[in-house]
Amino acid sequence: QVQLVETGGGLVQSGGSVRLSCAASGRLFQVYSMGWYRQVPGKGRELVARIDSGSRADYADFVKGRFTISRDNAKTMLWLQMTSLEPDDTAVYYCHAVVYGATEYWGHGTQVTVSS
């Protein structure tokens, strides 16, 4: 299986930047795609960005070019560089991985709070 641990969250002012990291361990050769999701209390978890086995990146519309997702070739690390943060970006951000066979794994999340 795969274990995911997110770091890098915290408090940032509007317009600031945060870089989230996700450390992956386990059966890494089975990972097909990885991504970042976020969730606000009372709302469902939504996709922020994902990157597949061909290194194709996909972003939610609300990103508007502000974020960049990346990973290393061994799939041991996943990053989300977020710039021009807004209060609406406040959420718990989760690392996500899909392995061959469609099994999904989630990290426990890291809180990002953007103040006005």
N, C-alpha and C positions, 0 to 999 in steps of 0.2 A: 504494500500500500504506500501512499504518499502522505507525508506530514508537511503542513504549511504553517509558517510563523511570520506574522506581519510585524513590522516595526516602522517607526518614523512619524507616526501621528503626533498631534499636539495642537497647541493653540497658536493661531497665526492671524495677523490682521488682514483685513480686506486688501486685495492687491498683492499680497505676499505669495510666497512659494513654499511648497512642501514636497519632499521626495520620500515616497513610501517604498519600502523594501519587503520582499517576501522571500524567505529562505525555504527551499524545498529539500526534502530528504526522503529516502525510501527507494521505491522502485522507479527511479526517475526515467529510465529508458522506456517506460510505458506511458509517459505523459504525452498526450496528443496536443492539447492546447491549454493555455493559462490566461487568466484575466483578472480584472478588478471589478468588483461590484460595490455598491454602497446602499445603505439603508437608513432611513429616518424613522423614528418612532411613529407608528400609525400608518406607515406606508410600506409597500412591498419592496423587496430588494431589486435594484435595477442595475443593469450593466453600465459600467463606465468605459471600459476598454478591454479588448482581448487580443491575443496574438496566437496564431495557430502554428502547426508544425512547419509550415512553409514560411514562417516569419511575416505573414500577412497580418497587419494590424487593423483593427476595426474600433471605431469610437462612437459613443452615443452622441446624438445631435447637440446636447447641451454642452459638450466639451468645447466646441467651437475653436479648435486648434490650440487650446490652452494646455492640454495634457499630452504627454508622450509616454507610451508603454514600451518597455524593452525587456529583453531577457538574454541570458548568456547561452552559448551554444550547447552547453551540457544540461540546460534547464534546471540548474541548481539555484538560480536567483531570478527574480522577477521584480521590476521596478515600475513605479508610476511617478513621473516628474510632473507636478502640478504647479502651474504659474497662474498669475492673475486671479487668485482665488476670490470667491464671493461668498457672502453669508449663506447663500443657498447651497453651497458646496458642503456645508456642515453635515456630517453623517459619520456612521461607522463604515469604514472601508474594509472589505473582505478580499483576501486572495482566494482564487479559485483555480482548480485544475481538473481537467478531464483526461482520463487514461483510455488507452485502447480497450474497447469493450464498453465504453460509455459510462463507466463508474466516475462519479464526481466526488471531489474533496474540497473542503472549505477550511480556511484558517478561522481563528477566533475573532478576528477583526481588530482594527485600530481606530481610535476616535480622532477625527479631524474636526476642529472647531474653528470657524472663521468669524472673527468679530468685526463689527462695523467700525 
